[in-house]
Amino acid sequence: MEEVKEFYSVEEKKLARYAKALSHPVRVYICDILSKQACCYSGDLAEEVPIARSTLSQHLKELKNSGLVQGEINPPKIKYCLNKENWAEAQQLFKEFFK
């Protein structure tokens, strides 16, 4: 059987993953909040973002799955922070894409 060559580059896949994570205004807003402070607990985010906690949880899950945000469980709270390495990588990929 013939080997199929990968069509998309690793960078294109990463850029698409980050773009998908940032494709909703709530997720952009969450990233904006997190970019201005070291970390934030889920309860504090729930007070900042005017949506149901379950909806906030789904948006945080998308951001975590993309690698832009990381969560640390400190029962009964979860502390969220930007993943600074992936955040910098996303910035660079978008910068190169829009040059």
C-alpha positions in Angstrom: 0.0 0.0 0.0 1.3 3.5 -0.9 2.3 5.8 1.9 0.3 9.0 1.9 2.3 12.2 2.4 1.1 14.6 5.0 -0.3 17.6 3.3 -0.3 20.1 6.2 2.9 21.2 8.0 3.2 20.9 11.8 3.1 24.7 12.0 -0.1 24.9 10.0 -1.8 22.3 12.3 -0.7 24.2 15.4 -1.9 27.5 13.9 -5.3 26.0 13.2 -5.5 24.5 16.7 -4.8 27.9 18.3 -7.1 29.7 15.9 -10.0 27.3 16.7 -9.4 27.8 20.4 -9.6 31.6 19.9 -12.6 31.4 17.6 -15.1 32.4 20.3 -15.2 35.9 21.9 -15.6 34.3 25.4 -12.3 32.4 25.0 -10.6 35.5 23.7 -11.8 37.4 26.7 -10.6 34.6 29.1 -7.2 34.7 27.5 -7.1 38.5 27.8 -7.9 38.2 31.5 -5.2 35.5 32.1 -2.6 37.5 30.1 -2.9 40.3 32.6 -2.2 38.3 35.7 -0.2 35.3 36.8 -3.1 32.9 37.3 -6.8 33.0 38.2 -9.1 30.6 40.0 -12.2 29.2 38.3 -14.5 31.0 40.8 -12.9 34.3 40.1 -13.3 33.8 36.4 -16.9 32.9 36.9 -17.4 36.3 38.5 -15.6 38.1 35.6 -17.3 36.3 32.7 -21.1 36.7 32.5 -22.0 33.2 31.5 -23.1 30.0 33.3 -20.3 28.1 35.1 -21.0 25.0 33.0 -20.5 27.1 29.8 -17.3 28.7 31.3 -16.0 25.2 32.0 -16.5 24.1 28.4 -14.7 27.2 27.1 -11.8 26.5 29.6 -11.7 22.9 28.4 -11.3 24.1 24.8 -8.5 26.4 25.8 -6.8 23.7 27.8 -7.1 21.2 24.9 -5.4 23.7 22.6 -2.6 24.1 25.0 -3.0 27.8 25.4 -4.2 27.5 29.0 -3.2 25.1 31.8 -5.1 24.2 34.9 -3.9 23.1 38.3 -6.3 21.4 40.6 -6.2 22.7 44.2 -9.3 21.2 45.7 -11.9 22.5 45.7 -10.7 25.1 43.2 -8.9 25.0 39.9 -6.2 27.5 39.1 -5.9 28.5 35.5 -2.9 30.2 33.8 -1.7 30.8 30.3 0.7 28.3 29.1 3.4 30.9 28.4 5.4 28.6 26.0 2.4 27.8 23.8 1.1 31.4 24.1 4.4 32.7 22.7 4.4 30.0 20.0 0.8 31.0 19.0 1.9 34.7 18.9 4.8 33.8 16.6 2.7 31.6 14.3 0.0 34.2 13.9 2.7 36.9 13.3 4.3 34.8 10.5 0.9 34.0 9.1 -0.2 37.6 8.8 3.1 39.1 7.7 
